[in-house]
Amino acid sequence: MDTVGQFNVFFTCVGVGVIGGILYEPFAMFRLLFRCEKGKNKILGFVLDLLFFLCFSACAIAIAYRNKFPEIRFYMWIGYGIGGIIYLKTLRRMVAFLEKVCYNKATKLVKKIQSKKKLSKTGDKI
């Protein structure tokens, strides 16, 4: 077993795990839009999760190939998991805050547009 560079490979896998968390955000948005968490659209939720794992594994394999990692080892999976946990505990909070801000601004914009349409409809009748 070649032990040279295992720490570098492990920390790269942690970074890939963080990237995997960021990669999950678009899939989470679609799960939210189609209400997959509330028990509806279970098949669509499964398909979205499957697509995420396919994208994540393609990303992990591409990075492993590019960096000439040794064969798949258990500590690599631990690194991916730790990277995902780091994303959930740190970056996810910031992303959730930004999503909330964007959501609030988008709803205000939609309400403003809807109120302008109502005013223009009532103004035409007079």
Buried (B, 14 or more C-beta within 10 A) or exposed (E): EEEEEBEEBBEBBBBBBBBBBEBBBEBBEBBEEBEBEEEEBEEBBEBBBEEBEEBBEEBBEEBBEEEEBBEEBEEBEBBBBBBBBBBEEEBBEEBEEEBEEEEEEEEEEEEEEEEEEEEEEEEEEE
